[in-house]
Amino acid sequence: MLPFASCLPGSLLLWALLLLLLGTASPQDSEEPDSYTECTDGYEWDPDSQHCRDVNECLTIPEACKGEMKCINHYGGYLCLPRSAAVINDLHGEGPPPPVPPTQHPNPCPPGYEPNDQESCVDVDECAQALHDCRPSQDCHNLPGSYQCTCPDGYRKIGPECVDIDECRYRYCQHRCVNLPGSFRCQCEPGFQLGPNNRSCVDVNECDMGAPCEQRCFNSYGTFLCRCHQGYELHRDGFSCSDIDECSYSSYLCQYRCVNEPGRFSCQCPQGYQLLATRLCQDIDECESGVHQCSEAQTCINFHGGYRCVDTNRCVEPYVQVSDNRCLCPASNPLCREQPSSIVHRYMTITSERSVPADVFQIQATSVYPGAYNAFQIRAGNSQGDFYIRDQGALLMGAGTFGPQASASPRGEEVIRHVDSRPSRDLDLAGLRS
């Protein structure tokens, strides 16, 4: 402490200390204040205001935003946003305030209008000039003096956004529904097609659209069926038809022979027969129908499957013909003394393939004379031994390996039976009286 400080008043003491301190500071010791001229990215030094100011990259960078995006300057940088996006400036944010735009003349028109060259107020198309704040998912509709943001068809507004409506939830389609952005599409099951309203499904007539059926096609609801004509059966593929061999199913379809044909069968008969109805065979009577080739001196004898021409007069001396099949030996003729008084010619048909043995015919005397003895014998036509004679009392049975039972002849006559069959043969049977 200074020696004289104790004798000074308090106020004077304070001033003395200040002067002492100022006097100790040398002019050489004073320093110049620091000056800062460097700014962070996005800012530049403004020498007039001695501050860092924002750089407008939207003006300094060519094509800062590509495509349909617009450039929005921001403090220390910039943003690329859709043209429909709106930016609200934060006036209370950090950093220097944005520059004040130049003074503009006041708009004499109502909001949503602007003056034209004729000093008239015309509507401002905010949608065309991108002055609206509609979301990208919304549609902008210009109105007189204003605009309106709406959702497209098929969307609904949930909060600030437009969200697709799932129309399939409301069962608009009869069969199947496929949801699409802003819309939907109906689909039908196989065998159906969309109706005029594009929602209901109607049956498709596949038979008229070239169904792969080989023969017949029947349309049904949602599908079709293939069928075949009579005599055919449907193949396992469900479309083609195969012929049915009816002859292989039974041997009783035809009396003689079955012939399979495409889609049907037919019956055939052997030569000398004709088809009766569709399956039976009937003998052709060539003698009755006149298709034989017998002469006038011959008689046509019909048998199963053919005919035979025989001489009309088969009587041999000393016999004379008294009827078509009877020869008489006159009693006045000495040559007839040891001969049968008459000969009767009869013809019969024997059907083949009969069970054997079987009776072919019977001979029975119509008159009996006391002491008469009848002898019968096969004179010709039995070279193979197919026929034999057996006596049954008053009846004489002519038996053989085939043939039906025949009628009898009077006693005392020589009976000649002509047995026609397959193979045909002539059997001469003589009946003698003693």
PENOR-V55531 format. One record per residue. RES is the residue in three letters. PHI is phi in degrees with one decimal (none if undefined). D_LAST is the distance of its C-alpha to the last C-alpha in whole Angstrom. Layout:
# PENOR-V55531
res={RES RES}
phi={PHI PHI}
d_last={D_LAST D_LAST}
This chain:
# PENOR-V55531
res={MET LEU PRO PHE ALA SER CYS LEU PRO GLY SER LEU LEU LEU TRP ALA LEU LEU LEU LEU LEU LEU GLY THR ALA SER PRO GLN ASP SER GLU GLU PRO ASP SER TYR THR GLU CYS THR ASP GLY TYR GLU TRP ASP PRO ASP SER GLN HIS CYS ARG ASP VAL ASN GLU CYS LEU THR ILE PRO GLU ALA CYS LYS GLY GLU MET LYS CYS ILE ASN HIS TYR GLY GLY TYR LEU CYS LEU PRO ARG SER ALA ALA VAL ILE ASN ASP LEU HIS GLY GLU GLY PRO PRO PRO PRO VAL PRO PRO THR GLN HIS PRO ASN PRO CYS PRO PRO GLY TYR GLU PRO ASN ASP GLN GLU SER CYS VAL ASP VAL ASP GLU CYS ALA GLN ALA LEU HIS ASP CYS ARG PRO SER GLN ASP CYS HIS ASN LEU PRO GLY SER TYR GLN CYS THR CYS PRO ASP GLY TYR ARG LYS ILE GLY PRO GLU CYS VAL ASP ILE ASP GLU CYS ARG TYR ARG TYR CYS GLN HIS ARG CYS VAL ASN LEU PRO GLY SER PHE ARG CYS GLN CYS GLU PRO GLY PHE GLN LEU GLY PRO ASN ASN ARG SER CYS VAL ASP VAL ASN GLU CYS ASP MET GLY ALA PRO CYS GLU GLN ARG CYS PHE ASN SER TYR GLY THR PHE LEU CYS ARG CYS HIS GLN GLY TYR GLU LEU HIS ARG ASP GLY PHE SER CYS SER ASP ILE ASP GLU CYS SER TYR SER SER TYR LEU CYS GLN TYR ARG CYS VAL ASN GLU PRO GLY ARG PHE SER CYS GLN CYS PRO GLN GLY TYR GLN LEU LEU ALA THR ARG LEU CYS GLN ASP ILE ASP GLU CYS GLU SER GLY VAL HIS GLN CYS SER GLU ALA GLN THR CYS ILE ASN PHE HIS GLY GLY TYR ARG CYS VAL ASP THR ASN ARG CYS VAL GLU PRO TYR VAL GLN VAL SER ASP ASN ARG CYS LEU CYS PRO ALA SER ASN PRO LEU CYS ARG GLU GLN PRO SER SER ILE VAL HIS ARG TYR MET THR ILE THR SER GLU ARG SER VAL PRO ALA ASP VAL PHE GLN ILE GLN ALA THR SER VAL TYR PRO GLY ALA TYR ASN ALA PHE GLN ILE ARG ALA GLY ASN SER GLN GLY ASP PHE TYR ILE ARG ASP GLN GLY ALA LEU LEU MET GLY ALA GLY THR PHE GLY PRO GLN ALA SER ALA SER PRO ARG GLY GLU GLU VAL ILE ARG HIS VAL ASP SER ARG PRO SER ARG ASP LEU ASP LEU ALA GLY LEU ARG SER}
phi={none -66.7 -65.6 -95.0 -72.6 -73.9 -95.8 -98.1 -64.5 -64.5 -65.1 -69.3 -60.7 -63.7 -63.5 -65.5 -63.6 -64.6 -63.3 -64.0 -67.8 -65.9 -71.8 -82.0 -81.0 -92.7 -60.6 -70.8 -80.5 -69.5 -113.7 -77.8 -67.0 -71.4 -118.7 -106.0 -119.2 -103.1 -121.3 -74.3 -61.2 93.3 -128.5 -139.5 -76.8 -105.5 -67.0 -73.0 -91.9 55.2 -139.2 -84.8 -116.6 -68.7 -93.7 -85.2 -64.4 -63.4 -100.9 -90.5 -101.7 -66.0 50.5 -61.3 -119.6 -97.3 66.7 -90.2 -86.4 -112.4 -93.5 -119.8 -71.7 -138.8 -59.1 81.0 -178.3 -151.7 -124.9 -107.1 -126.5 -57.8 -64.6 -85.5 -76.3 -119.9 -120.6 -102.9 -70.4 -93.7 -75.6 -103.4 -75.0 -73.8 99.2 -70.1 -67.2 -64.8 -65.1 -77.0 -63.9 -64.4 -65.5 -111.5 -73.0 -64.8 -83.2 -78.1 -94.3 -65.6 -58.8 89.8 -130.0 -147.4 -77.1 -108.4 -64.8 -89.4 59.1 -108.4 -90.6 -119.2 -69.8 -92.2 -84.7 -62.1 -69.2 -73.6 -94.2 55.2 -102.7 -96.6 -120.6 -70.5 -70.1 -59.4 -83.7 -107.5 -103.9 -96.3 -119.9 -72.4 -126.0 -60.2 81.3 -162.0 -153.7 -137.8 -101.8 -128.4 -88.6 -65.4 -61.6 90.9 -123.8 -137.4 -86.6 -121.9 68.7 -89.3 -108.6 -101.3 -115.9 -61.8 -90.7 -85.3 -65.6 -64.9 -67.2 -95.5 55.1 -74.0 -99.2 -73.6 -109.1 -125.1 -127.0 -120.5 -77.4 -126.4 -59.6 81.1 -159.3 -157.1 -139.4 -93.5 -129.3 -114.6 -70.4 -56.2 95.7 -131.6 -142.3 -65.1 -80.0 -61.2 -86.7 60.7 -128.0 -85.5 -116.0 -117.3 -66.2 -99.1 -85.3 -64.0 -66.4 -85.5 -108.2 85.1 -62.7 -79.4 -75.7 -75.0 -121.4 -126.7 -129.6 -123.4 -80.2 -135.3 -68.0 85.5 -159.5 -150.9 -128.6 -100.9 -132.7 -116.2 -70.1 -60.6 95.4 -124.8 -130.0 -74.0 -71.1 -66.2 -75.2 83.0 -124.8 -90.5 -122.5 -119.3 -68.3 -95.1 -86.1 -63.6 -66.0 -80.4 -84.7 -155.2 -95.4 -108.5 -68.0 -124.9 -70.5 -115.6 -143.7 -105.5 -120.4 -77.9 -134.6 -59.0 81.8 -162.5 -143.5 -138.5 -106.0 -120.8 -117.4 -71.8 -62.3 93.7 -122.6 -127.4 -75.6 -104.0 63.0 -120.5 -130.7 -93.2 -115.9 -122.4 -64.1 -90.5 -84.8 -66.3 -70.1 -76.2 -79.1 80.1 -96.5 -81.5 -121.4 -79.1 -82.0 -67.6 -87.0 -118.7 -114.4 -86.3 -113.3 -85.6 -142.0 -61.7 88.7 -179.3 -152.3 -141.6 -98.5 -121.5 -65.2 -66.6 -107.6 -106.2 -79.1 -115.9 -48.4 -90.8 -82.4 -122.8 -80.6 -111.8 -155.6 -61.0 -126.5 -125.2 -117.5 -116.5 -103.2 -61.5 -67.9 -74.0 -87.6 -58.3 -71.2 -90.6 -65.5 -103.1 -113.0 -60.1 -67.7 -151.0 -126.8 -113.6 -99.0 -126.3 -122.5 -141.9 -108.8 -111.3 -76.4 -76.6 59.5 -94.2 -70.3 -122.0 -74.8 -148.4 -75.6 -92.4 -156.0 -127.4 -126.1 -136.1 -71.8 -89.0 -137.7 -117.5 -105.1 -62.6 78.3 -79.2 -129.1 -105.5 -123.5 -124.4 -154.2 -89.3 -87.7 -159.3 87.2 -126.7 -65.2 -92.9 72.0 -77.1 -120.5 -150.1 -116.9 -135.1 -96.7 -124.9 70.2 -75.9 -108.6 -111.9 -99.0 -100.2 -110.5 -162.8 -76.7 -160.0 122.7 -87.3 -78.2 -112.9 -85.2 -99.7 -118.7 -64.3 -68.3 84.6 -119.5 -89.9 -102.5 -113.2 -100.5 -101.9 -96.5 -105.2 -154.0 -119.2 -72.8 -81.8 -154.9 -101.3 -114.8 -98.4 -117.4 -108.2 -114.3 -112.5 -111.2 -124.5}
d_last={212 215 218 219 216 217 220 218 216 213 212 214 212 209 210 212 208 207 209 209 205 206 208 206 203 204 203 201 199 197 194 192 189 185 183 179 177 174 171 167 164 164 167 170 174 176 180 181 180 180 176 173 171 167 165 163 160 158 161 162 158 156 153 153 150 147 144 144 147 150 153 155 159 160 163 162 159 157 153 150 148 146 147 147 148 152 155 157 161 162 166 167 165 167 169 171 170 168 170 171 169 172 173 170 171 169 166 167 163 161 159 156 158 160 162 161 163 164 165 162 160 157 154 154 150 150 147 147 151 149 152 149 149 145 143 141 138 139 139 143 143 146 148 151 154 151 148 145 143 139 136 133 130 128 131 133 137 137 141 142 139 136 133 129 127 124 122 119 120 120 116 116 113 109 108 110 114 116 120 122 126 127 123 120 116 113 110 106 103 101 98 101 104 108 108 110 113 113 112 109 106 103 99 98 95 94 91 93 95 93 91 89 85 83 81 82 85 86 90 91 95 96 93 90 86 84 80 77 75 71 69 72 74 78 79 81 85 84 84 81 78 75 71 69 65 63 60 61 62 58 54 53 55 53 49 49 52 56 59 62 65 69 69 65 62 59 55 53 49 47 46 44 45 48 51 50 54 56 53 49 47 45 42 43 41 41 39 41 44 44 45 42 42 39 39 38 35 34 33 35 33 35 35 38 40 39 37 34 34 31 30 30 27 24 22 22 21 19 19 22 24 24 25 27 24 21 19 18 16 18 16 19 18 17 16 14 11 9 10 10 12 14 16 18 21 23 26 28 31 31 35 36 38 36 36 33 30 29 26 25 23 20 17 16 14 16 14 12 11 11 9 6 5 6 8 11 14 17 17 21 24 24 27 29 26 28 24 21 18 19 17 19 17 16 17 16 20 20 24 26 30 31 30 29 27 24 23 19 17 15 11 9 11 12 15 18 21 25 27 30 33 36 35 32 29 26 23 19 16 13 10 7 4 0}
